[in-house]
Amino acid sequence: MPKDDHLRDTPKVLLLAALGAILAVFWAQQLWRVEDWRTPLAWHQGGDALFNVLLAQNIAETGWYLENPRLGAPGTLETYSFPVTILGPMLAFKLLGIFVAPGAVVNAFYLLGWPLAAMVAAWVFLRLGLSPPLAAGLGVLFTALPAHAIRGEPHLFLANLALVPPGILVAHALARKGLDTRGRIWALGFALVLGASDAYYAFFASILVFVGGAIGSFERRSGRRLLDAAAFALASVCGIVLATLPSLLHGIPSAAERTPAESSVLGLKLGQLVLPVQMHRFPPFGRVTEGYVLGGAAPGLATESVASALGLLATLGLLLLFAQLLGVQAPSSHPETTSIMARLALAGVLFATVGGFGSLFVTFVSPQIRGQNRMSVFIAFLALAGFGLFLDSVFAHFPGGTAGPLAWGSAALLTLSGIWDQSSLLAIPRHRDNALAWAVDRDWVGKAEEALAPGAMVFQLPWIPFPESPQQEGIFPFDELRPILQSNSLRWSYGATKNSPTDLWQRAVVVMPPAEMVAAFRAAGFAAVVLDRRGYKDSGRRVGSELRRLLGSPIVASGDRRWELFSLATDRSAAEMAKYPDPEIFYDSFESGESDRWSEVGR
């Protein structure tokens, strides 16, 4: 079937890809076990998933995600020092927030991303010349990559795989026929949206587009395609600037700390790329990967790179592409496209692998793009395309050709087997644990709001840096958001940005002797203190006993005994007000350089 005839089936292919993706995520994530769709699928897991819910809650409460006066007490939450390129997703959050609660916004964004990515991938596969059966099936396999399910809601914006395929289409166009005026406008518009939606994917796409432009310029002896590639990269940079403009205008240094050394841990490992996904549904396959990760060549280097596994079919596709680079010509329905896919895949591997060109970039240019394993989804798409082009050459010999019943049946069988192979037990949300943890948090926070007046401030112990912090005993990153995300009327201390005046004040207060610390809380206007026992080696016994001695028994405790709320209800004395600086006074002294004593204590 000629390539243009494939495009006539586009609506049918997109519909089938979307339906297949819905069935795939329903099965792989066991969505029939969800008890309450307002509960984020990764609530029990925590981490960045909680931060994503916070962004949705900020939009629901204030209209946008950058500020929230209910966090960072006695100041306010401001995320300007944590610039992230998520303008596109935040617009989607705002739209979804019209209809559902913040937790459900995150769920909807993640789950709707499955059919969306499948449709975009299938659309691009069709334009690369794949037959309708394989375009639909491989579109489903692309959205069902281990990276999608394993990253899930904690890495929500990296799980937005719909951003990946169009960049590869632009790279292919520059390598093959070039872009006409309409194509340039489309490519630049996509680059702008891509940059405003995810800096990583914009960067990776720009690399592949440059490689495509270089291939086309070299083969056609014209530099125009490199200029088009540069324009694509510039448009993506404009998208990044647009998304981070509020931070740039505020001129606040970034609180996100990145180092070049992280690229060795977060870089792509070829072993993890081609081995079965960790915790594979077929135990012998899972044990092979476990042996590599835990006791083989990559002990201690698993981290998030466990999500980079391609799956069997994409691995076969990658091997076919590399075989062509070595001069072994496998059959292909479109040899020129296969050759381009092979060279783009090689470029992706050379850049992303540990010690590759990406390590040079983070060392000499910027450490911000240190997670090169995240390029695995681009490599996976290229590998699936190569596999599909090979299969189309086989399907062409079937009765009815590449669009006959046998081709459709074969594609369906491959899709089902691929979904099974790519799914991991590691990626199944702990639905029952989610429901229990959500209920416990909702219960005690509800009682706290009944016990305290609306707008009352609650200081959270232990003090945890924001926005990023290492695990502290049993407290994982962003864990202190749990009560905040269940609250509607109280103000909370967590959320003061690192090295802000409020943060320095908090750090100074928490190192005081207990009696002085409590007096300082009262002087600042706090109504209560909440103790998270998981943040201490002794499970908070010493701090808890001191708070009981000073404040009496907790007025609220969580059902799992993790959280205890102590009331500070007492009149603030003049002596307290004189001895412990009010935060507003502290802000003034901080700006004038008179806060050396407090800054030193807070270190």
Buried (B, 14 or more C-beta within 10 A) or exposed (E): BEBEEBBEBBEEBBBBBBBBBBBBBEBBBEBEEBEBBBBBBBBBBBBBBBBBBBBBBBBBBBEBBBBBBBBBBBBBBBBBBBBBBBBBBBEBBBEBBEEBBBBBBBBBBBBBBBBBBBBBBBBBBBBBBBBBBBBBBBBBBBBBBBBBBBBBBBBBBBBBBBBBBBBBBBBBBBBBEBBEEEBBEBBBEBBBBBBBBBBBBBBBBBBBBBBBBBBBBEEBEEEBBBEBBBBBBBBBBBBBEBBBEBBEEEEBEBBEEBEBEBBEBBBBBBBBBBBBBBBBBEEEBBEBBBEBBEEEEBEEBBBBBBBBBBBBBBBBBBBBBBBBEEEEEBBBBBBEBBBBBBBBBBBBBEBBBBEBEBBEBBEEEEBBBBBBBBBBBBBBBBBBBBBBBBBBBEBBEBEEBBBBEBBBEBBBEBBBBBBBBBBBEBBBBBBEEBBBBBEBBBBBBBBBBEBBEEEBBBBBBBBBBBBBBEEBBBBBBBBBBBBBBBBEEBBBBBBBBBBBBBBBBBBBBBEBEBEBBBBBBBBBBBBBBBBBBBBBEEBBEEBBEBBEEBBEEBBBBBEEEBBBBBBBBEEBEEEBBEEBBBBEEBBBBBEEEEBEEBBEBBE
